[in-house]
Amino acid sequence: MEKRSIYNWKSNLLGNKSKLYNNDSLIGSLESNDWTLDANVSIRSDQYSFKNKGLFNPYTEIRNKHGELIGDIEYNDWTGGATISLIEKKYKWSPRNMWMSAWKIENEQGQIAEINPSAMGNSGTIASVENNELLLSISLYLHKRTVVMYSLVALIPVFAILLF
């Protein structure tokens, strides 16, 4: 059986800043902009930026601290999943259950990370078999993006009532 590392995250009241912990030691943070869905993540000595692109076919560019493009994330709007393409590696982000309350990242060999948000969505755990700062960053970013997108969908009826 593979050894899993357990990480915990906690977001501030507004949800635009999250901190990532391993064994109660702060190892990273995420700062996001809910309007653009862009984010910056720092984990240990690594830094990544996530920039949303495209309107009708959205995707996210992943850049390292030197501004070099190191991957992208393409979204599947119908399943809530995504394909993560990194240099020479592909991963799949998908829900672990039909309520989309927990998530997983898989490669061709199987599941490598499990993302379990709390009921309020402002904290949670990431269990990972790979000690990979980039995958931890992607997990934090995709969880945050998912929360924002589902919140927007939930507000559509409110906007429809206000407009008509």
N, C-alpha and C positions, 0 to 999 in steps of 0.2 A: 504494500500500500504506500502511495506517495505521501510524503510529509507536506502538510499545508501550513503556510504562514497565515496568521490572522491579523488583519488590519482593521482599525475602527476609524470612522470619520464622524465629524460633528459640524453642522453648519450654524452660522449666526442667525439671528432672528429674521433678517431679510432674505436669507438664503443665498446671498451673492458671494459669501466667503465660507469656505470649508477648510477644516484642518484634518490631516490624516495622522493617525497614531499607530505605532507598533509597540506593544507591551508598555503602554502609557507614555511612551516617548514620542514627542512631536517629530515627524519625519518629513512632513510636506504640507502644502496648502494649495487651494484652488481659489482664484478670484474670477468671477464671471460677470458678464453684462447680459441681463435677461432680454434686453431689446434686440441685441444683435446675435445672441447665443454664442458670442466669442468668449474665450477664457484663457487664462494663463495659469499654469500649474508648475509648482516647484516641489521636487521630491529629492531630498538629500542634496547632492550637488548638481542635479539635472533640472533643466527648465524647458518647458514646452509651451507653445502657443497653439490654440485651436481657433481657426478662423472659418466662419461659415461662408459658403459661396453658393451661388445659384438660387433661383427663386422657385422654378417649377420642377427642377431636378436637383434638390439640395444635396450638398456634400460639404465635408469639413476638411480643410487642410491642416496637417500637423507639421509644425516646424520646431526645430531644436533651438537652443539659445543663440546660435549663430545665424538664425534666420533661414537655414537650409530646409527644404522640403524633405521630410523623412517618411511621409505617408499620408493617407487620406481615409475618410470614413464616408461610405455611400449608404444612404438610408433606404429602407423598404417601408414605405408608408402603410402598406396593407398589413404587415405582420408586426410592426413596431420594432423590427430587427434592423441590423446594419452589418455591412461587410467592412472590416478593417483591413486595409492593405498597407503593410509596412515593407521596408526593403527586404525582398526575398521571402516574406511571410504573409500569410492571410489568416485572419481570424473572423469568427462570426459572433456577433452580439445578438442574443435572443432572449425572450422571456422564458423563465423556468416553469411558469404555470399560466393558466388561461386568464387569470386576473391581472397579469403583468405586474405583480407585486414583488417579484424577485427576478434576477437576471443572471445570465451566464455568458462567459466568453469561451469559445472553443476553437481549437485548431484541428487539423486533419486527424490527429491522434485522439482527440476527445476534449473533455472539459478541463480548462486550466484555471478558471477563476469563477467564483460564485459571489454575486452581489446581493446582499440582503438588507434592504432599507428598513428602518423602523416604521411603525404604523403612521407616524406623522411625516416621514420622509426626510426629516432634518438630521438624521444620523443613521448609522448602520455599520455593517461589517463587510469586508471583502476577504474571502478565503481564497488563497492563490497557491498553486503548486509551483509556479515560476516566481522567482524573486526578481521581478522585472519592473523597474520604475516606470517605464513607458506604459506598460499594461495597467499599472495602478493608476497612472494619470488618465488614461483612456477610460477606465472604469468610473473614476470620479466625474469626468466630463460627460460621459454618456448618461450617467444617472441624473446629473443636473439638467441636461438637455431634455431628457425624457419627462422630468417633473414639469419643466416650463412648457413643453409642448402639450402635455395632457391638461395642464391648467388652462392654456389658451383654448383648447377644444371644449373644456367644461364651461367656459365663458361665452361661447357662441350663442346659446339661447338667450343669455342676458342682453348681449348686443342686439340680437334680432328683435327682442321686445322693445328695447330703447329706440331703435330705428323706425319701428312701425307703429 
